[in-house]
């Protein structure tokens, strides 16, 4: 967990200073209120017995945005809690803390794995709580026969799993997009990033030094490319690239590659392991600029930095 001294120092602050420490507007009533909330939460965590965790459905009086601010500034607090999945900015701080280094292109795949681990850590206690509340009696889970188990799995559990899965699909997309943004920031391009508009890409990078400026559209996907990557790239304005944590090399066969090239994308960035699984001919396919079409995730940051300076020429040989 976050060092006791660090948390003790935070608790020693007055409410206003505590809120300001978490990034709330200086000198405001909002900062004082959020500081008071946060100190109460931290005090509850510090008071836990060794190995005990604070179930966040019991953390009354703490808003979600304040929890996220706490996890962003004290990422190891999550280890002493259960039941709450922080939002993207806080998750990036937690992932970087567990990696031990800032998130960048060279460790994007590792960062994605850590992100998945954190999600699984949060979801496990939520499932246990659901099972206990649905099947429990006096703190014990009632034994089920075969008929009872089937009834549970096809009824309450199916509804629970569907609701959780729907939420996680949305969160996975936002988390992976946040990882890619962190890699762009690590390349020194914070001022060049903008959010895609009107359905045109997830992220955009602007070459502000060029006249007229060029805008690169970046389509971010999770693990499966399928048809969504092709559709997403078709909807983006050129120049454009696709980035993802794709885990099946078979999705990038010769026919799929031709379809991806037909979107006029300049590059597709893949995890190194997935890229190594492509056959030699497919891996050697070139974009319309004569450069490499399939590229490793580790190259993404340097390519984005190049684009910010020279535009689409960054994707030429």
C-alpha positions in Angstrom: 0.0 0.0 0.0 1.0 3.6 -0.2 3.6 4.4 2.5 2.1 5.2 5.9 4.2 8.3 6.1 2.8 9.7 2.9 -0.8 9.0 4.0 -0.1 10.5 7.5 1.2 13.6 5.8 -1.9 13.9 3.8 -4.1 13.4 6.9 -2.2 16.1 8.6 -3.3 18.7 6.0 -6.3 20.9 6.7 -9.3 20.1 4.5 -8.6 22.9 2.0 -5.0 21.9 1.5 -6.0 18.2 1.2 -8.4 19.1 -1.6 -5.9 21.3 -3.3 -3.3 18.4 -3.0 -5.8 16.3 -5.0 -6.1 18.9 -7.8 -9.4 20.6 -6.8 -9.5 24.4 -7.5 -7.4 26.3 -5.0 -9.1 28.4 -2.4 -12.6 27.0 -3.1 -15.3 25.5 -1.0 -15.3 22.6 -3.3 -11.6 21.9 -2.6 -12.3 22.0 1.2 -15.3 19.7 0.9 -13.5 17.2 -1.3 -10.5 17.4 1.0 -12.6 16.5 4.0 -14.2 13.6 2.1 -10.8 12.3 1.0 -9.3 12.5 4.5 -12.2 10.5 5.9 -11.6 7.8 3.3 -7.9 7.7 3.9 -8.4 7.5 7.6 -10.7 4.5 7.1 -8.0 2.8 5.0 -5.2 3.5 7.5 -7.4 2.1 10.2 -7.8 -1.3 8.5 -6.4 -4.4 10.1 -3.5 -6.1 8.3 -4.8 -7.8 5.2 -8.3 -6.3 5.5 -9.8 -4.4 2.6 -12.3 -1.6 2.5 -15.4 -2.5 0.5 -16.2 0.7 -1.4 -19.9 0.2 -1.3 -19.4 1.0 2.4 -17.4 4.2 1.7 -20.3 6.5 2.2 -19.9 10.2 1.5 -17.1 9.9 -1.0 -17.9 10.8 -4.6 -16.5 8.8 -7.5 -14.5 11.7 -8.9 -12.9 12.2 -5.5 -12.1 8.5 -5.3 -10.5 8.8 -8.7 -8.5 11.8 -7.6 -7.2 9.8 -4.6 -6.2 6.8 -6.7 -4.5 9.1 -9.2 -2.4 10.6 -6.5 -2.0 7.5 -4.2 -2.3 4.6 -6.7 -1.5 1.9 -4.1 -4.6 2.8 -2.1 -6.5 0.5 -4.5 -4.7 -2.5 -3.0 -6.6 -1.8 0.3 -10.0 -1.5 -1.3 -12.3 -3.7 -3.3 -15.4 -3.3 -5.5 -14.6 -0.1 -7.4 -13.0 0.2 -10.9 -11.4 3.6 -11.2 -11.9 5.7 -14.3 -9.2 6.0 -17.0 -7.0 8.8 -15.6 -6.7 7.1 -12.2 -6.2 3.7 -13.9 -3.2 5.1 -15.9 -1.6 6.2 -12.6 -2.2 2.7 -11.1 -0.8 1.0 -14.1 2.3 3.2 -14.3 2.9 2.6 -10.6 2.7 -1.2 -11.0 5.0 -1.0 -14.0 7.5 1.1 -12.1 8.0 3.4 -15.1 5.8 5.8 -17.1 3.6 4.2 -19.8 5.1 4.6 -23.3 5.1 2.9 -26.6 7.8 0.4 -25.7 5.8 -1.0 -22.8 2.2 -0.6 -24.2 1.6 -4.3 -24.3 2.8 -4.8 -20.8 0.7 -1.8 -19.6 -2.3 -3.4 -21.3 -1.7 -6.7 -19.4 -1.4 -4.8 -16.1 -4.6 -3.0 -16.8 -6.4 -6.3 -17.4 -5.0 -7.6 -14.1 -6.3 -4.6 -12.2 -9.8 -5.1 -13.8 -9.8 -8.7 -12.8 -8.8 -7.9 -9.3 -11.7 -5.5 -9.0 -14.3 -7.8 -10.7 -13.5 -10.9 -8.5 -14.8 -9.3 -5.2 -17.8 -7.9 -7.1 -18.7 -11.4 -8.2 -18.1 -12.9 -4.7 -20.4 -10.2 -3.3 -23.1 -11.0 -5.8 -22.9 -14.7 -5.1 -23.2 -14.1 -1.3 -26.1 -11.7 -1.7 -27.9 -14.0 -4.1 -27.3 -17.4 -2.5 -26.1 -16.5 1.0 -27.7 -17.0 4.3 -26.2 -15.7 7.6 -22.9 -15.1 5.8 -22.7 -18.6 4.2 -23.4 -19.6 0.6 -26.2 -22.2 0.5 -25.3 -25.5 -1.2 -26.9 -26.0 -4.6 -28.0 -29.1 -6.3 -27.7 -29.6 -10.0 -31.1 -28.1 -10.7 -30.4 -25.2 -8.4 -27.1 -24.5 -10.0 -28.6 -24.5 -13.5 -31.3 -22.2 -12.3 -28.8 -19.8 -10.8 -26.5 -19.8 -13.9 -29.3 -19.2 -16.4 -31.2 -16.7 -14.2 -29.6 -14.3 -11.8 -26.0 -15.0 -12.8 -26.7 -14.6 -16.5 -28.3 -11.2 -15.9 -25.4 -10.2 -13.6 -22.7 -11.3 -16.1 -24.5 -9.6 -19.0 -24.6 -6.3 -17.1 -21.0 -6.5 -16.1 -19.9 -7.5 -19.6 -21.7 -4.6 -21.2 -20.0 -2.2 -18.8 -16.6 -3.7 -19.3 -16.8 -3.5 -23.1 -17.2 0.2 -22.8 -14.5 0.6 -20.1 -12.1 -1.6 -22.1 -12.4 0.8 -25.0 -11.8 3.9 -22.9 -8.9 2.3 -21.0 -7.1 1.2 -24.2 -7.6 4.6 -25.7 -6.1 6.1 -22.5 -3.1 3.8 -22.8 -2.5 5.0 -26.3 -2.8 8.6 -25.2 -0.2 8.0 -22.5 2.2 6.7 -25.2 1.6 9.8 -27.3 2.2 12.1 -24.2 5.4 10.1 -23.5 6.6 11.0 -27.0 6.4 14.7 -26.0 3.2 15.4 -28.0 0.8 16.5 -25.2 0.0 19.7 -27.0 -0.6 17.9 -30.3 -3.3 15.6 -29.1 -7.0 16.3 -29.7 -10.1 14.1 -29.4 -11.7 12.9 -32.6 -14.8 14.7 -33.6 -18.1 13.7 -35.2 -17.1 10.0 -35.1 -13.9 10.7 -37.0 -11.3 8.7 -35.1 -10.7 8.1 -31.3 -7.6 10.4 -31.2 -6.1 12.9 -33.5 -2.6 14.4 -33.7 -2.1 17.8 -35.3 1.1 19.0 -37.0 0.9 22.5 -35.7 4.3 23.5 -37.2 3.1 22.8 -40.8 1.1 25.2 -42.9 -1.6 24.1 -43.5 -1.5 21.7 -40.6 -2.1 18.0 -41.1 -4.3 16.0 -38.8 -3.7 12.3 -38.2 -6.7 10.1 -37.3 -5.9 7.3 -34.9 -8.4 4.4 -34.5 -7.9 2.4 -31.3 -9.2 -1.1 -30.8 -8.8 -3.7 -28.1 -8.0 -7.4 -28.8 -10.1 -8.4 -31.8 -9.8 -6.6 -35.1 -12.6 -8.4 -36.9 -14.6 -6.0 -39.1 -14.7 -3.2 -36.6 -11.2 -2.0 -37.4 -12.0 -1.9 -41.1 -15.2 0.0 -40.5 -13.6 2.4 -38.1 -10.8 3.2 -40.5 -13.2 3.6 -43.4 -15.0 6.3 -41.3 -11.8 8.2 -40.6 -10.3 10.9 -42.7 -6.8 10.3 -44.1 -4.1 10.3 -43.0 -5.0 7.6 -40.5 -3.6 4.7 -38.6 -5.0 1.8 -36.6 -3.6 0.9 -33.1 -4.6 -2.1 -31.0 -3.7 -4.9 -28.6 -4.7 -7.5 -31.2 -3.9 -11.0 -30.0 -4.7 -13.1 -33.1 -2.2 -13.1 -35.9 -4.7 -15.0 -38.0 -7.0 -12.0 -38.2 -4.3 -10.3 -40.4 -4.2 -12.7 -43.3 -3.7 -11.7 -46.9 -7.3 -10.9 -47.7 -7.9 -8.9 -44.5 -4.7 -7.0 -45.2 -6.0 -6.0 -48.6 -9.2 -4.8 -47.0 -7.3 -2.8 -44.5 -5.0 -1.3 -47.2 -8.2 -0.3 -49.1 -9.2 2.0 -46.2 -6.1 4.1 -47.2 -4.7 3.7 -43.7 -0.9 4.5 -43.5 -0.1 1.9 -40.8 -1.5 -0.7 -38.4 0.3 -1.0 -35.0 0.3 -4.5 -33.4 1.8 -6.1 -30.3 5.2 -7.5 -31.2 4.1 -11.1 -30.5 1.1 -10.8 -32.9 3.3 -9.1 -35.5 5.8 -11.9 -35.4 3.0 -14.4 -36.1 2.3 -12.9 -39.6 3.6 -14.7 -42.6 6.6 -13.0 -44.3 4.7 -11.9 -47.4 1.9 -10.3 -45.4 4.3 -8.7 -42.9 6.2 -7.1 -45.9 3.1 -5.4 -47.4 3.6 -1.7 -48.0 1.3 1.3 -47.5 0.5 3.8 -50.3 3.6 5.8 -49.3 5.9 2.8 -49.9 6.5 2.2 -46.2 5.9 -0.7 -43.9 2.2 -1.2 -43.3 2.2 -3.4 -40.2 4.4 -2.0 -37.5 5.2 -2.9 -33.9 3.5 -1.0 -31.0 7.0 -0.1 -29.8 7.4 2.0 -32.8 4.2 4.0 -32.4 5.6 6.8 -30.3 8.5 7.6 -32.5 6.3 7.5 -35.6 3.9 9.9 -34.0 6.7 12.2 -33.1 7.9 12.1 -36.7 4.4 12.8 -38.0 4.1 15.9 -35.7 7.2 17.3 -37.5 6.9 16.1 -41.1 3.3 14.9 -41.5 2.4 11.9 -43.6 6.0 11.5 -44.8 6.6 9.8 -41.5 5.0 6.7 -43.0 7.3 6.6 -46.1 10.5 4.5 -46.2 
